[in-house]
């Protein structure tokens, strides 16, 4: 009989689908729950600023979708991918844990603990804690170090050979204030040896952009 896995993860570039596919290839039956009530940019922006802003919709989501699923199914494993959009409360995680008495609970944090302040409140509901942050894994014994996975489609990239290149260097990433500042400083420093640069700072919503402009001095000149 196939083992059952409940995956709770953000909708982040479709990575949850890759994780589900890989688990199914290993013989698991997999159910998926989003880690937030909505995947809209506005909802995610409000949730990152303060999760209380989306508490009503989170409560409805838990009552209408999560509770019915965990009420009718028993899982062997519950895997939570902990990211910035996670909106479930400590009480909700406690209820999920109590409903799955035979399941092994695992949490994998996709950021450092300092960027996920909610995480420490729900650690007690998990049997194993993983992080992709090397410093956290060294400084805190509770974490096991696990580097990020990659999609198999990336395997083909290195096999493609080109004789000419349009850019000397490229960066694409989310515009967290410190990262935004550091990347731009590096790009300026490399300009003399890498003049052709493609630098793209991604911001999920205008609301998040305005919030960061007001909150961080490192982001004041961002356009």
N, C-alpha and C positions, 0 to 999 in steps of 0.2 A: 504494500500500500504506500502510495506516494506521501512524502512529508508535505505539510502545509506551511506556507510562509505568508505572514502579513507584513507588507512593506509600507512604511509611513515615510514619505519623502517629498521634497519640494518639486514643483514642475520647473526644472532648471535645464534648459536646452534639451529637454527630452531624455536626460540621463536616467530617469527612473524607468523608462521603457527598456533601456539597455540592460539595467540591473535585472529587471523582470525576465527578459529574454535569456540572460545568462543563467538565472536561477532555474528557469524551466528546462534549459538544456541539461541541467544537473539532476532533473527528475522531480523538481518541486512543483506543487500546485501553488500559485501565487495570487493573492488579492492585494490591491493597492488602495491606499488612502492618501489624499493630498494632506500636507502638513498645515494647511491654512484653508479658511472657508471659501476663498476666491483666489483665482490666479490673475486677476486684473491688476494692472500697474498701480492704479489708485489704491486698491485694497492693500497691496503689498507695501506701498509707500507708507500708508497710515500705520500698518502693522509694525514696520521697522522703526518708525518714530516712537510709537507707544502702542503696545498691544491692546491696551484698554479701549482704543478707538474702534477696534473691530470685535470687541467682546460679544456684543449681541449677535452678530452674524456667526461668530465662532460657536456660541451656545446652540444656535439653530442647526449649524452644521453637525455638531456632535450628537444632538438629539435625533436628527432626521436621517443621517447617513452612517455615522460611526457606530452608534449604539445598536442599530438593527443588524449591522454586519458582524460585530463581535458577539452579539447575542445569539446568533444562529450558527456560528462557526467556532471550532476549536482549532488552534494553531499549534504547531510544534516550535515555531520560531516567530518572534516579532522583531523586525529590524527597523530602527528609526534612524533616518539620515538627518542629523541635526544641523540646520542651516539658519540663516538670518530671518527667514520667513515663518519659522515655526510659531504657531499661534495657540496650540492646545495648552490648557492650564495644568498645574500640578494635580489638581483634583481629577481632571479628565484622565491623565496618565495613570493615576491610582486606580481608577475604575477599569481601565483597559487591563491593567495588571491583574486585578482581582477576577476579571472575567476569563482570563487565560491561565488557569492554574497549572497547566502542564507545559506551558511554553517557556522557552529560553529567550530572554529579552536582551537584545544587543543594541547599542547606540554607537553610531559612527559620526563624529563631529567634523563638519566640513569647514571649520574655522578654528581659530584659537579661542580658548575659554574666555578671554577678556572681551572678545567680540560677541560672545553668546552668553550674556549674563543669566539668562533663564536656565541654562543647562544644569548648573549645580543643584538646583531645586528638584530636578527629576532624576538625578543619577541614582538615587536609592531604589528606583524601580527597575534597574537594569542589572543583569548578571555580568555583562562584559561591556567595557567602555573602550572605544577606539578613537584615535584622532589622527588627522593628517599633519598636525602641527608637531614638528620634531621637538621644539623647545618644551611644549606642554608634556610630551611623553617622557622627557628627561627629568623635568623638574617635579612631576607628579606621578607617583607610582601607580595611581589608579588607572592610568591610560596605557593602552597598548598602541604602539606606533604602526600605522598602516597608510602608506602612501596612496595617493589617489589612483583609481583605476583609469584605464583608457579604453575608448571604443575601438573595436577591431578594424574599423574603416581607416584608422590612423596608420595602420601597418603599411598601407599602400603608399603613403606620402613619401617615405624615405626611399622607395624604389624608383621614384620618378627622377630622372636626371635632366638637368638643364645646363646649357652652356652660358646663358646670359640671364641676368636678374634685373628686375625693375627697381628693387629696393635693396639697400644695404642692411637695413634692420627694420623690424616691424614689431609693434606692440598693440594688442587689443585687450582691454580689461575694464573691469568696473571701476568707476571713478571715486573710490574712497579718498578722502582728503589727503592723508599722508601718502598714499600710493600715487595720487595725482601729482603731488609736489615732487616726489622722488623720481618718478618716471620722466617728468619734464626736465628736471635738473640733469638726469643722466643723458637725455636726448641732446640737450644743449652741450654737454661736455663731450659728446661723441661726434658732434656735427663736423668737426674738421677731418675725421677719419671715416665717418659714415654720413655723407651729406644727403643721400637720398633715403629719407625716413618716412615710414607710415606709422603715425601715432594716433590711435583712436581710443578715447576715453568714453566708456559706455555709462549712461545714466538711465535707470529704468523708468523715470517719470519726471515731469516738470516739477511736481510737488517735492520730490526728493532733492532735486537740484536747488530749488529755492531754500529748502530747509538747510542744506549743507552750506549754501552761500552765507546764510545768516549765522550758522553755528560755528563754522571753522574759518579761522584767518587764513589757513592754507588754501582755501577755496575761493577767496574773495575775488580774484582776478579771472576765475574760470568763466568761459563763455559758453 
